[in-house]
């Protein structure tokens, strides 16, 4: 999601929020199991651009990143006794 706002003729503000969820199945040394990997990444950034003159521009950017990783082992097929 992105939001842009014109604060004044020489000031612009932009805010961006991104979220990414992903899942992967990775093999293990045991052929009957796999590792289930879940990942969530979130990024927030704010940017303010100020125009001082036609040749002088200043931009300040702040961002924050957070990631969460979860892993579990599961069987490919039911193991019966």
PDB file of N, CA, C and O in Angstrom:
ATOM      1  N   UNK A   1       0.843  -1.152   0.000  1.00  0.00           N
ATOM      2  CA  UNK A   1       0.000   0.000   0.000  1.00  0.00           C
ATOM      3  C   UNK A   1       0.905   1.237   0.000  1.00  0.00           C
ATOM      4  O   UNK A   1       1.907   1.283   0.713  1.00  0.00           O
ATOM      5  N   UNK A   2       0.549   2.205  -0.783  1.00  0.00           N
ATOM      6  CA  UNK A   2       1.316   3.445  -0.857  1.00  0.00           C
ATOM      7  C   UNK A   2       0.362   4.627  -0.769  1.00  0.00           C
ATOM      8  O   UNK A   2      -0.706   4.633  -1.381  1.00  0.00           O
ATOM      9  N   UNK A   3       0.771   5.630   0.008  1.00  0.00           N
ATOM     10  CA  UNK A   3      -0.007   6.860   0.147  1.00  0.00           C
ATOM     11  C   UNK A   3       0.935   8.023  -0.114  1.00  0.00           C
ATOM     12  O   UNK A   3       2.001   8.117   0.494  1.00  0.00           O
ATOM     13  N   UNK A   4       0.539   8.909  -1.021  1.00  0.00           N
ATOM     14  CA  UNK A   4       1.298  10.118  -1.321  1.00  0.00           C
ATOM     15  C   UNK A   4       0.458  11.326  -0.935  1.00  0.00           C
ATOM     16  O   UNK A   4      -0.746  11.364  -1.191  1.00  0.00           O
ATOM     17  N   UNK A   5       1.099  12.310  -0.319  1.00  0.00           N
ATOM     18  CA  UNK A   5       0.380  13.512   0.098  1.00  0.00           C
ATOM     19  C   UNK A   5       1.225  14.729  -0.223  1.00  0.00           C
ATOM     20  O   UNK A   5       2.410  14.776   0.107  1.00  0.00           O
ATOM     21  N   UNK A   6       0.614  15.713  -0.867  1.00  0.00           N
ATOM     22  CA  UNK A   6       1.274  16.998  -1.117  1.00  0.00           C
ATOM     23  C   UNK A   6       0.956  17.884   0.081  1.00  0.00           C
ATOM     24  O   UNK A   6      -0.196  18.263   0.288  1.00  0.00           O
ATOM     25  N   UNK A   7       1.977  18.215   0.870  1.00  0.00           N
ATOM     26  CA  UNK A   7       1.772  19.031   2.068  1.00  0.00           C
ATOM     27  C   UNK A   7       1.743  20.518   1.740  1.00  0.00           C
ATOM     28  O   UNK A   7       1.002  21.284   2.357  1.00  0.00           O
ATOM     29  N   UNK A   8       2.553  20.921   0.765  1.00  0.00           N
ATOM     30  CA  UNK A   8       2.596  22.304   0.289  1.00  0.00           C
ATOM     31  C   UNK A   8       3.223  22.260  -1.097  1.00  0.00           C
ATOM     32  O   UNK A   8       3.655  21.189  -1.524  1.00  0.00           O
ATOM     33  N   UNK A   9       3.292  23.367  -1.813  1.00  0.00           N
ATOM     34  CA  UNK A   9       3.900  23.328  -3.150  1.00  0.00           C
ATOM     35  C   UNK A   9       5.343  22.808  -3.169  1.00  0.00           C
ATOM     36  O   UNK A   9       5.811  22.327  -4.201  1.00  0.00           O
ATOM     37  N   UNK A  10       6.052  22.901  -2.033  1.00  0.00           N
ATOM     38  CA  UNK A  10       7.436  22.434  -2.009  1.00  0.00           C
ATOM     39  C   UNK A  10       7.665  21.211  -1.130  1.00  0.00           C
ATOM     40  O   UNK A  10       8.809  20.796  -0.945  1.00  0.00           O
ATOM     41  N   UNK A  11       6.602  20.626  -0.586  1.00  0.00           N
ATOM     42  CA  UNK A  11       6.750  19.481   0.324  1.00  0.00           C
ATOM     43  C   UNK A  11       5.828  18.335  -0.078  1.00  0.00           C
ATOM     44  O   UNK A  11       4.622  18.512  -0.251  1.00  0.00           O
ATOM     45  N   UNK A  12       6.430  17.153  -0.221  1.00  0.00           N
ATOM     46  CA  UNK A  12       5.670  15.934  -0.521  1.00  0.00           C
ATOM     47  C   UNK A  12       6.004  14.872   0.518  1.00  0.00           C
ATOM     48  O   UNK A  12       7.146  14.769   0.966  1.00  0.00           O
ATOM     49  N   UNK A  13       5.003  14.082   0.899  1.00  0.00           N
ATOM     50  CA  UNK A  13       5.173  13.006   1.859  1.00  0.00           C
ATOM     51  C   UNK A  13       4.690  11.712   1.221  1.00  0.00           C
ATOM     52  O   UNK A  13       3.632  11.684   0.592  1.00  0.00           O
ATOM     53  N   UNK A  14       5.463  10.641   1.382  1.00  0.00           N
ATOM     54  CA  UNK A  14       5.074   9.329   0.864  1.00  0.00           C
ATOM     55  C   UNK A  14       5.201   8.315   1.998  1.00  0.00           C
ATOM     56  O   UNK A  14       6.180   8.326   2.744  1.00  0.00           O
ATOM     57  N   UNK A  15       4.207   7.441   2.120  1.00  0.00           N
ATOM     58  CA  UNK A  15       4.230   6.363   3.106  1.00  0.00           C
ATOM     59  C   UNK A  15       3.955   5.055   2.375  1.00  0.00           C
ATOM     60  O   UNK A  15       3.029   4.963   1.568  1.00  0.00           O
ATOM     61  N   UNK A  16       4.773   4.043   2.668  1.00  0.00           N
ATOM     62  CA  UNK A  16       4.640   2.748   1.992  1.00  0.00           C
ATOM     63  C   UNK A  16       4.655   1.646   3.041  1.00  0.00           C
ATOM     64  O   UNK A  16       5.486   1.648   3.948  1.00  0.00           O
ATOM     65  N   UNK A  17       3.718   0.697   2.905  1.00  0.00           N
ATOM     66  CA  UNK A  17       3.667  -0.474   3.775  1.00  0.00           C
ATOM     67  C   UNK A  17       3.599  -1.715   2.898  1.00  0.00           C
ATOM     68  O   UNK A  17       2.741  -1.819   2.021  1.00  0.00           O
ATOM     69  N   UNK A  18       4.509  -2.657   3.137  1.00  0.00           N
ATOM     70  CA  UNK A  18       4.560  -3.896   2.363  1.00  0.00           C
ATOM     71  C   UNK A  18       4.586  -5.065   3.331  1.00  0.00           C
ATOM     72  O   UNK A  18       5.296  -5.041   4.336  1.00  0.00           O
ATOM     73  N   UNK A  19       3.801  -6.092   3.015  1.00  0.00           N
ATOM     74  CA  UNK A  19       3.811  -7.316   3.802  1.00  0.00           C
ATOM     75  C   UNK A  19       3.963  -8.488   2.837  1.00  0.00           C
ATOM     76  O   UNK A  19       3.341  -8.514   1.775  1.00  0.00           O
ATOM     77  N   UNK A  20       4.794  -9.454   3.216  1.00  0.00           N
ATOM     78  CA  UNK A  20       5.049 -10.606   2.356  1.00  0.00           C
ATOM     79  C   UNK A  20       5.032 -11.870   3.204  1.00  0.00           C
ATOM     80  O   UNK A  20       5.853 -12.025   4.108  1.00  0.00           O
ATOM     81  N   UNK A  21       4.100 -12.770   2.917  1.00  0.00           N
ATOM     82  CA  UNK A  21       4.035 -14.074   3.564  1.00  0.00           C
ATOM     83  C   UNK A  21       4.481 -15.132   2.562  1.00  0.00           C
ATOM     84  O   UNK A  21       4.032 -15.136   1.416  1.00  0.00           O
ATOM     85  N   UNK A  22       5.364 -16.026   2.994  1.00  0.00           N
ATOM     86  CA  UNK A  22       5.808 -17.087   2.092  1.00  0.00           C
ATOM     87  C   UNK A  22       5.949 -18.389   2.866  1.00  0.00           C
ATOM     88  O   UNK A  22       6.166 -18.395   4.078  1.00  0.00           O
ATOM     89  N   UNK A  23       5.820 -19.496   2.131  1.00  0.00           N
ATOM     90  CA  UNK A  23       5.946 -20.836   2.688  1.00  0.00           C
ATOM     91  C   UNK A  23       6.815 -21.658   1.753  1.00  0.00           C
ATOM     92  O   UNK A  23       6.716 -21.540   0.532  1.00  0.00           O
ATOM     93  N   UNK A  24       7.671 -22.495   2.335  1.00  0.00           N
ATOM     94  CA  UNK A  24       8.521 -23.373   1.530  1.00  0.00           C
ATOM     95  C   UNK A  24       8.614 -24.726   2.219  1.00  0.00           C
ATOM     96  O   UNK A  24       8.642 -24.813   3.447  1.00  0.00           O
ATOM     97  N   UNK A  25       8.660 -25.768   1.422  1.00  0.00           N
ATOM     98  CA  UNK A  25       8.880 -27.117   1.919  1.00  0.00           C
ATOM     99  C   UNK A  25      10.292 -27.522   1.529  1.00  0.00           C
ATOM    100  O   UNK A  25      10.626 -27.551   0.344  1.00  0.00           O
ATOM    101  N   UNK A  26      11.118 -27.832   2.513  1.00  0.00           N
ATOM    102  CA  UNK A  26      12.517 -28.191   2.258  1.00  0.00           C
ATOM    103  C   UNK A  26      12.746 -29.644   2.650  1.00  0.00           C
ATOM    104  O   UNK A  26      12.272 -30.075   3.701  1.00  0.00           O
ATOM    105  N   UNK A  27      13.456 -30.401   1.837  1.00  0.00           N
ATOM    106  CA  UNK A  27      13.726 -31.798   2.176  1.00  0.00           C
ATOM    107  C   UNK A  27      14.709 -31.898   3.343  1.00  0.00           C
ATOM    108  O   UNK A  27      15.482 -30.979   3.613  1.00  0.00           O
ATOM    109  N   UNK A  28      14.654 -33.041   4.025  1.00  0.00           N
ATOM    110  CA  UNK A  28      15.597 -33.329   5.104  1.00  0.00           C
ATOM    111  C   UNK A  28      16.380 -34.583   4.730  1.00  0.00           C
ATOM    112  O   UNK A  28      16.145 -35.169   3.673  1.00  0.00           O
ATOM    113  N   UNK A  29      17.302 -34.993   5.583  1.00  0.00           N
ATOM    114  CA  UNK A  29      18.077 -36.198   5.297  1.00  0.00           C
ATOM    115  C   UNK A  29      17.220 -37.464   5.395  1.00  0.00           C
ATOM    116  O   UNK A  29      17.562 -38.490   4.808  1.00  0.00           O
ATOM    117  N   UNK A  30      16.120 -37.395   6.127  1.00  0.00           N
ATOM    118  CA  UNK A  30      15.171 -38.509   6.206  1.00  0.00           C
ATOM    119  C   UNK A  30      14.194 -38.381   5.031  1.00  0.00           C
ATOM    120  O   UNK A  30      13.531 -37.351   4.914  1.00  0.00           O
ATOM    121  N   UNK A  31      14.082 -39.385   4.159  1.00  0.00           N
ATOM    122  CA  UNK A  31      13.221 -39.253   2.978  1.00  0.00           C
ATOM    123  C   UNK A  31      11.728 -39.191   3.306  1.00  0.00           C
ATOM    124  O   UNK A  31      10.926 -38.868   2.430  1.00  0.00           O
ATOM    125  N   UNK A  32      11.340 -39.490   4.537  1.00  0.00           N
ATOM    126  CA  UNK A  32       9.926 -39.476   4.909  1.00  0.00           C
ATOM    127  C   UNK A  32       9.499 -38.186   5.600  1.00  0.00           C
ATOM    128  O   UNK A  32       8.335 -38.043   5.975  1.00  0.00           O
ATOM    129  N   UNK A  33      10.421 -37.252   5.772  1.00  0.00           N
ATOM    130  CA  UNK A  33      10.073 -35.991   6.436  1.00  0.00           C
ATOM    131  C   UNK A  33      10.523 -34.796   5.586  1.00  0.00           C
ATOM    132  O   UNK A  33      11.340 -34.927   4.675  1.00  0.00           O
ATOM    133  N   UNK A  34       9.974 -33.654   5.908  1.00  0.00           N
ATOM    134  CA  UNK A  34      10.371 -32.394   5.280  1.00  0.00           C
ATOM    135  C   UNK A  34      10.259 -31.285   6.321  1.00  0.00           C
ATOM    136  O   UNK A  34       9.590 -31.447   7.341  1.00  0.00           O
ATOM    137  N   UNK A  35      10.899 -30.192   6.064  1.00  0.00           N
ATOM    138  CA  UNK A  35      10.814 -29.027   6.938  1.00  0.00           C
ATOM    139  C   UNK A  35       9.862 -28.018   6.306  1.00  0.00           C
ATOM    140  O   UNK A  35      10.033 -27.618   5.155  1.00  0.00           O
ATOM    141  N   UNK A  36       8.871 -27.619   7.070  1.00  0.00           N
ATOM    142  CA  UNK A  36       7.912 -26.616   6.632  1.00  0.00           C
ATOM    143  C   UNK A  36       8.392 -25.260   7.155  1.00  0.00           C
ATOM    144  O   UNK A  36       8.470 -25.057   8.366  1.00  0.00           O
ATOM    145  N   UNK A  37       8.712 -24.338   6.255  1.00  0.00           N
ATOM    146  CA  UNK A  37       9.268 -23.040   6.623  1.00  0.00           C
ATOM    147  C   UNK A  37       8.262 -21.945   6.274  1.00  0.00           C
ATOM    148  O   UNK A  37       7.824 -21.841   5.128  1.00  0.00           O
ATOM    149  N   UNK A  38       7.901 -21.138   7.256  1.00  0.00           N
ATOM    150  CA  UNK A  38       6.997 -19.997   7.051  1.00  0.00           C
ATOM    151  C   UNK A  38       7.755 -18.719   7.366  1.00  0.00           C
ATOM    152  O   UNK A  38       8.496 -18.656   8.347  1.00  0.00           O
ATOM    153  N   UNK A  39       7.573 -17.710   6.542  1.00  0.00           N
ATOM    154  CA  UNK A  39       8.275 -16.440   6.702  1.00  0.00           C
ATOM    155  C   UNK A  39       7.301 -15.294   6.481  1.00  0.00           C
ATOM    156  O   UNK A  39       6.521 -15.309   5.529  1.00  0.00           O
ATOM    157  N   UNK A  40       7.347 -14.304   7.359  1.00  0.00           N
ATOM    158  CA  UNK A  40       6.565 -13.080   7.185  1.00  0.00           C
ATOM    159  C   UNK A  40       7.521 -11.899   7.300  1.00  0.00           C
ATOM    160  O   UNK A  40       8.237 -11.760   8.291  1.00  0.00           O
ATOM    161  N   UNK A  41       7.522 -11.050   6.273  1.00  0.00           N
ATOM    162  CA  UNK A  41       8.344  -9.846   6.261  1.00  0.00           C
ATOM    163  C   UNK A  41       7.425  -8.635   6.133  1.00  0.00           C
ATOM    164  O   UNK A  41       6.470  -8.643   5.356  1.00  0.00           O
ATOM    165  N   UNK A  42       7.729  -7.598   6.906  1.00  0.00           N
ATOM    166  CA  UNK A  42       6.969  -6.357   6.851  1.00  0.00           C
ATOM    167  C   UNK A  42       7.942  -5.188   6.752  1.00  0.00           C
ATOM    168  O   UNK A  42       8.952  -5.147   7.453  1.00  0.00           O
ATOM    169  N   UNK A  43       7.629  -4.246   5.881  1.00  0.00           N
ATOM    170  CA  UNK A  43       8.469  -3.065   5.686  1.00  0.00           C
ATOM    171  C   UNK A  43       7.570  -1.824   5.703  1.00  0.00           C
ATOM    172  O   UNK A  43       6.544  -1.770   5.024  1.00  0.00           O
ATOM    173  N   UNK A  44       7.976  -0.840   6.488  1.00  0.00           N
ATOM    174  CA  UNK A  44       7.285   0.457   6.531  1.00  0.00           C
ATOM    175  C   UNK A  44       8.316   1.517   6.193  1.00  0.00           C
ATOM    176  O   UNK A  44       9.409   1.520   6.760  1.00  0.00           O
ATOM    177  N   UNK A  45       7.987   2.415   5.279  1.00  0.00           N
ATOM    178  CA  UNK A  45       8.906   3.515   4.976  1.00  0.00           C
ATOM    179  C   UNK A  45       8.132   4.826   4.830  1.00  0.00           C
ATOM    180  O   UNK A  45       7.008   4.860   4.329  1.00  0.00           O
ATOM    181  N   UNK A  46       8.769   5.891   5.281  1.00  0.00           N
ATOM    182  CA  UNK A  46       8.236   7.244   5.158  1.00  0.00           C
ATOM    183  C   UNK A  46       9.295   8.092   4.474  1.00  0.00           C
ATOM    184  O   UNK A  46      10.482   7.995   4.785  1.00  0.00           O
ATOM    185  N   UNK A  47       8.855   8.918   3.544  1.00  0.00           N
ATOM    186  CA  UNK A  47       9.792   9.767   2.816  1.00  0.00           C
ATOM    187  C   UNK A  47       9.186  11.161   2.682  1.00  0.00           C
ATOM    188  O   UNK A  47       8.029  11.316   2.290  1.00  0.00           O
ATOM    189  N   UNK A  48       9.980  12.160   3.010  1.00  0.00           N
ATOM    190  CA  UNK A  48       9.548  13.554   2.866  1.00  0.00           C
ATOM    191  C   UNK A  48      10.530  14.250   1.943  1.00  0.00           C
ATOM    192  O   UNK A  48      11.742  14.203   2.152  1.00  0.00           O
ATOM    193  N   UNK A  49       9.991  14.897   0.919  1.00  0.00           N
ATOM    194  CA  UNK A  49      10.815  15.617  -0.055  1.00  0.00           C
ATOM    195  C   UNK A  49      10.488  17.106   0.032  1.00  0.00           C
ATOM    196  O   UNK A  49       9.328  17.508  -0.053  1.00  0.00           O
ATOM    197  N   UNK A  50      11.531  17.913   0.203  1.00  0.00           N
ATOM    198  CA  UNK A  50      11.352  19.363   0.285  1.00  0.00           C
ATOM    199  C   UNK A  50      12.131  20.027  -0.849  1.00  0.00           C
ATOM    200  O   UNK A  50      13.320  19.770  -1.040  1.00  0.00           O
ATOM    201  N   UNK A  51      11.452  20.865  -1.579  1.00  0.00           N
ATOM    202  CA  UNK A  51      12.047  21.600  -2.698  1.00  0.00           C
ATOM    203  C   UNK A  51      12.399  23.008  -2.207  1.00  0.00           C
ATOM    204  O   UNK A  51      11.512  23.822  -1.946  1.00  0.00           O
ATOM    205  N   UNK A  52      13.708  23.287  -2.084  1.00  0.00           N
ATOM    206  CA  UNK A  52      14.159  24.608  -1.651  1.00  0.00           C
ATOM    207  C   UNK A  52      14.196  25.590  -2.807  1.00  0.00           C
ATOM    208  O   UNK A  52      13.815  26.752  -2.663  1.00  0.00           O
ATOM    209  N   UNK A  53      14.662  25.110  -3.965  1.00  0.00           N
ATOM    210  CA  UNK A  53      14.741  25.924  -5.174  1.00  0.00           C
ATOM    211  C   UNK A  53      14.746  24.960  -6.351  1.00  0.00           C
ATOM    212  O   UNK A  53      14.792  23.748  -6.138  1.00  0.00           O
ATOM    213  N   UNK A  54      14.701  25.453  -7.581  1.00  0.00           N
ATOM    214  CA  UNK A  54      14.723  24.536  -8.731  1.00  0.00           C
ATOM    215  C   UNK A  54      15.977  23.667  -8.797  1.00  0.00           C
ATOM    216  O   UNK A  54      15.977  22.656  -9.499  1.00  0.00           O
ATOM    217  N   UNK A  55      17.041  24.031  -8.088  1.00  0.00           N
ATOM    218  CA  UNK A  55      18.273  23.241  -8.145  1.00  0.00           C
ATOM    219  C   UNK A  55      18.639  22.573  -6.810  1.00  0.00           C
ATOM    220  O   UNK A  55      19.619  21.830  -6.747  1.00  0.00           O
ATOM    221  N   UNK A  56      17.867  22.826  -5.744  1.00  0.00           N
ATOM    222  CA  UNK A  56      18.184  22.263  -4.424  1.00  0.00           C
ATOM    223  C   UNK A  56      16.962  21.501  -3.888  1.00  0.00           C
ATOM    224  O   UNK A  56      15.899  22.072  -3.646  1.00  0.00           O
ATOM    225  N   UNK A  57      17.160  20.194  -3.716  1.00  0.00           N
ATOM    226  CA  UNK A  57      16.092  19.312  -3.218  1.00  0.00           C
ATOM    227  C   UNK A  57      16.647  18.515  -2.043  1.00  0.00           C
ATOM    228  O   UNK A  57      17.794  18.068  -2.074  1.00  0.00           O
ATOM    229  N   UNK A  58      15.829  18.341  -1.009  1.00  0.00           N
ATOM    230  CA  UNK A  58      16.230  17.541   0.152  1.00  0.00           C
ATOM    231  C   UNK A  58      15.195  16.435   0.349  1.00  0.00           C
ATOM    232  O   UNK A  58      13.989  16.681   0.303  1.00  0.00           O
ATOM    233  N   UNK A  59      15.685  15.212   0.568  1.00  0.00           N
ATOM    234  CA  UNK A  59      14.786  14.094   0.827  1.00  0.00           C
ATOM    235  C   UNK A  59      15.248  13.370   2.085  1.00  0.00           C
ATOM    236  O   UNK A  59      16.424  13.037   2.229  1.00  0.00           O
ATOM    237  N   UNK A  60      14.313  13.135   2.988  1.00  0.00           N
ATOM    238  CA  UNK A  60      14.583  12.355   4.200  1.00  0.00           C
ATOM    239  C   UNK A  60      13.727  11.095   4.122  1.00  0.00           C
ATOM    240  O   UNK A  60      12.525  11.158   3.862  1.00  0.00           O
ATOM    241  N   UNK A  61      14.371   9.945   4.353  1.00  0.00           N
ATOM    242  CA  UNK A  61      13.664   8.668   4.287  1.00  0.00           C
ATOM    243  C   UNK A  61      13.933   7.875   5.564  1.00  0.00           C
ATOM    244  O   UNK A  61      15.076   7.743   6.003  1.00  0.00           O
ATOM    245  N   UNK A  62      12.861   7.353   6.148  1.00  0.00           N
ATOM    246  CA  UNK A  62      12.945   6.507   7.325  1.00  0.00           C
ATOM    247  C   UNK A  62      12.235   5.204   7.009  1.00  0.00           C
ATOM    248  O   UNK A  62      11.177   5.209   6.379  1.00  0.00           O
ATOM    249  N   UNK A  63      12.814   4.073   7.447  1.00  0.00           N
ATOM    250  CA  UNK A  63      12.165   2.800   7.192  1.00  0.00           C
ATOM    251  C   UNK A  63      12.380   1.856   8.361  1.00  0.00           C
ATOM    252  O   UNK A  63      13.311   2.005   9.152  1.00  0.00           O
ATOM    253  N   UNK A  64      11.485   0.879   8.442  1.00  0.00           N
ATOM    254  CA  UNK A  64      11.537  -0.138   9.491  1.00  0.00           C
ATOM    255  C   UNK A  64      11.238  -1.484   8.843  1.00  0.00           C
ATOM    256  O   UNK A  64      10.311  -1.603   8.041  1.00  0.00           O
ATOM    257  N   UNK A  65      12.031  -2.500   9.197  1.00  0.00           N
ATOM    258  CA  UNK A  65      11.857  -3.843   8.657  1.00  0.00           C
ATOM    259  C   UNK A  65      11.672  -4.814   9.816  1.00  0.00           C
ATOM    260  O   UNK A  65      12.380  -4.733  10.819  1.00  0.00           O
ATOM    261  N   UNK A  66      10.718  -5.733   9.677  1.00  0.00           N
ATOM    262  CA  UNK A  66      10.522  -6.788  10.675  1.00  0.00           C
ATOM    263  C   UNK A  66      10.299  -8.098   9.935  1.00  0.00           C
ATOM    264  O   UNK A  66       9.531  -8.163   8.975  1.00  0.00           O
ATOM    265  N   UNK A  67      10.977  -9.132  10.394  1.00  0.00           N
ATOM    266  CA  UNK A  67      10.818 -10.448   9.786  1.00  0.00           C
ATOM    267  C   UNK A  67      10.594 -11.498  10.855  1.00  0.00           C
ATOM    268  O   UNK A  67      11.172 -11.427  11.939  1.00  0.00           O
ATOM    269  N   UNK A  68       9.751 -12.476  10.545  1.00  0.00           N
ATOM    270  CA  UNK A  68       9.481 -13.564  11.473  1.00  0.00           C
ATOM    271  C   UNK A  68       9.648 -14.877  10.726  1.00  0.00           C
ATOM    272  O   UNK A  68       9.142 -15.036   9.616  1.00  0.00           O
ATOM    273  N   UNK A  69      10.351 -15.806  11.330  1.00  0.00           N
ATOM    274  CA  UNK A  69      10.675 -17.080  10.705  1.00  0.00           C
ATOM    275  C   UNK A  69      10.182 -18.198  11.620  1.00  0.00           C
ATOM    276  O   UNK A  69      10.472 -18.188  12.816  1.00  0.00           O
ATOM    277  N   UNK A  70       9.435 -19.168  11.066  1.00  0.00           N
ATOM    278  CA  UNK A  70       8.948 -20.300  11.833  1.00  0.00           C
ATOM    279  C   UNK A  70       9.190 -21.574  11.037  1.00  0.00           C
ATOM    280  O   UNK A  70       8.908 -21.628   9.840  1.00  0.00           O
ATOM    281  N   UNK A  71       9.711 -22.597  11.701  1.00  0.00           N
ATOM    282  CA  UNK A  71      10.044 -23.847  11.017  1.00  0.00           C
ATOM    283  C   UNK A  71       9.509 -25.018  11.821  1.00  0.00           C
ATOM    284  O   UNK A  71       9.567 -25.014  13.051  1.00  0.00           O
ATOM    285  N   UNK A  72       8.979 -26.036  11.115  1.00  0.00           N
ATOM    286  CA  UNK A  72       8.528 -27.256  11.775  1.00  0.00           C
ATOM    287  C   UNK A  72       8.824 -28.443  10.858  1.00  0.00           C
ATOM    288  O   UNK A  72       8.947 -28.286   9.644  1.00  0.00           O
ATOM    289  N   UNK A  73       8.935 -29.623  11.449  1.00  0.00           N
ATOM    290  CA  UNK A  73       9.197 -30.839  10.676  1.00  0.00           C
ATOM    291  C   UNK A  73       7.914 -31.670  10.616  1.00  0.00           C
ATOM    292  O   UNK A  73       7.231 -31.850  11.624  1.00  0.00           O
ATOM    293  N   UNK A  74       7.600 -32.172   9.426  1.00  0.00           N
ATOM    294  CA  UNK A  74       6.392 -32.970   9.229  1.00  0.00           C
ATOM    295  C   UNK A  74       6.742 -34.201   8.394  1.00  0.00           C
ATOM    296  O   UNK A  74       7.797 -34.255   7.763  1.00  0.00           O
ATOM    297  N   UNK A  75       5.845 -35.188   8.400  1.00  0.00           N
ATOM    298  CA  UNK A  75       6.073 -36.404   7.596  1.00  0.00           C
ATOM    299  C   UNK A  75       5.383 -36.276   6.257  1.00  0.00           C
ATOM    300  O   UNK A  75       4.329 -35.649   6.151  1.00  0.00           O
ATOM    301  N   UNK A  76       5.972 -36.867   5.240  1.00  0.00           N
ATOM    302  CA  UNK A  76       5.381 -36.859   3.893  1.00  0.00           C
ATOM    303  C   UNK A  76       4.206 -37.815   3.815  1.00  0.00           C
ATOM    304  O   UNK A  76       3.173 -37.498   3.223  1.00  0.00           O
ATOM    305  N   UNK A  77       4.364 -38.962   4.402  1.00  0.00           N
ATOM    306  CA  UNK A  77       3.309 -39.990   4.364  1.00  0.00           C
ATOM    307  C   UNK A  77       3.094 -40.505   5.775  1.00  0.00           C
ATOM    308  O   UNK A  77       4.019 -40.490   6.587  1.00  0.00           O
ATOM    309  N   UNK A  78       1.896 -40.955   6.075  1.00  0.00           N
ATOM    310  CA  UNK A  78       1.666 -41.521   7.406  1.00  0.00           C
ATOM    311  C   UNK A  78       2.565 -42.729   7.638  1.00  0.00           C
ATOM    312  O   UNK A  78       2.706 -43.583   6.764  1.00  0.00           O
ATOM    313  N   UNK A  79       3.157 -42.794   8.795  1.00  0.00           N
ATOM    314  CA  UNK A  79       4.011 -43.928   9.142  1.00  0.00           C
ATOM    315  C   UNK A  79       3.176 -44.871  10.013  1.00  0.00           C
ATOM    316  O   UNK A  79       2.776 -44.516  11.122  1.00  0.00           O
ATOM    317  N   UNK A  80       2.920 -46.067   9.499  1.00  0.00           N
ATOM    318  CA  UNK A  80       2.097 -47.052  10.216  1.00  0.00           C
ATOM    319  C   UNK A  80       3.016 -48.070  10.902  1.00  0.00           C
ATOM    320  O   UNK A  80       4.068 -48.413  10.363  1.00  0.00           O
ATOM    321  N   UNK A  81       2.625 -48.554  12.087  1.00  0.00           N
ATOM    322  CA  UNK A  81       3.453 -49.547  12.778  1.00  0.00           C
ATOM    323  C   UNK A  81       3.372 -50.903  12.116  1.00  0.00           C
ATOM    324  O   UNK A  81       4.009 -51.852  12.572  1.00  0.00           O
TER     325      UNK A  81
END
